[in-house]
Amino acid sequence: SRFSKIGGEMVPHEGVEDAITRILHSEFREVAVSGRTDPAKGERLIVFYSKQDMDIPGVIAGLRESGLPSIWIPKADDFFKVDELPLLGSGKLNLIKLKQMVSNLGK
């Protein structure tokens, strides 16, 4: 469930999270990637981030420069600032809460 099917290809959310984390030079989890229905491509990537001063255009440019396929690169409109990411006590993402956050975007 940590994949989005975009234009017929499976895009791993964790791979996108790792790439963004490398660009941010962060040792902490500051991003969570999920998918959202998109009428044109099937799904689109959604990025929730907790970093206070995140340079979204810089992150997108860094993803492009890293050589990732273009379907792995979220659009600037699909980055959403949150106070905190939904984590379990173990530090792993709470995938149920993450999906709820995505479904609340349309409201």
C-alpha positions in Angstrom: 0.0 0.0 0.0 3.0 2.3 0.0 2.9 2.6 -3.8 0.9 4.8 -6.2 0.0 3.6 -9.6 0.7 6.6 -11.9 0.2 6.3 -15.6 0.5 2.5 -15.3 3.7 2.5 -13.3 4.1 1.7 -9.6 5.9 4.6 -7.7 7.2 3.7 -4.2 6.3 6.3 -1.6 9.3 5.3 0.5 11.6 5.9 -2.5 10.3 9.5 -2.9 10.5 10.1 0.9 14.1 8.9 0.9 15.0 11.2 -2.1 13.4 14.2 -0.4 15.1 13.4 2.9 18.5 13.3 1.1 17.8 16.7 -0.5 16.9 18.1 2.9 20.1 16.6 4.5 17.8 15.6 7.4 18.4 12.9 10.0 14.7 13.1 11.0 11.5 12.1 9.3 10.1 15.4 8.0 8.1 14.1 5.0 5.4 11.5 4.4 4.3 10.6 0.9 0.9 9.2 0.0 -1.3 8.9 -3.1 -4.5 10.6 -4.1 -6.8 9.8 -6.9 -6.1 11.7 -10.1 -8.5 11.5 -13.1 -5.8 11.9 -15.7 -3.1 9.6 -14.4 -4.9 7.3 -11.9 -3.0 8.7 -8.9 -0.9 11.6 -7.9 1.7 11.9 -5.1 0.9 13.9 -2.0 3.7 15.1 0.3 3.0 16.1 3.9 5.9 17.8 5.5 6.7 19.1 9.0 9.9 21.1 8.2 9.2 24.7 9.1 11.0 26.4 6.2 10.9 23.9 3.4 11.9 25.2 0.0 9.4 23.3 -2.1 10.7 24.6 -5.5 14.3 23.7 -4.3 13.1 20.2 -3.3 11.4 19.7 -6.7 14.6 20.9 -8.5 16.7 18.6 -6.4 14.5 15.7 -7.3 14.8 16.5 -11.0 18.6 16.8 -10.7 18.8 13.5 -8.9 17.7 11.7 -12.0 14.4 10.4 -10.7 11.7 9.6 -13.3 9.3 12.6 -13.7 6.4 10.6 -12.4 8.2 10.2 -9.1 8.3 14.0 -8.7 5.3 15.6 -6.9 3.8 18.8 -8.1 4.3 21.9 -6.0 0.6 22.1 -5.3 0.7 18.6 -3.8 3.0 19.6 -0.8 1.1 20.3 2.4 2.5 21.6 5.6 1.4 19.9 8.8 2.3 20.5 12.5 3.4 16.9 12.8 3.5 13.7 10.8 1.2 10.8 11.9 3.7 8.5 13.6 3.2 5.4 15.7 5.0 4.9 19.0 7.6 2.9 17.2 8.4 6.0 15.0 6.9 4.4 11.9 4.3 6.1 9.8 0.7 5.6 10.9 -0.6 4.7 7.5 -4.3 4.8 8.6 -4.0 8.4 9.8 -2.0 9.3 6.7 -4.8 8.0 4.4 -7.3 10.0 6.6 -5.2 13.1 6.1 -5.3 12.6 2.3 -9.1 12.1 2.3 -9.5 15.3 4.4 -7.7 17.3 1.7 -10.8 17.4 -0.5 -12.9 18.8 2.3 
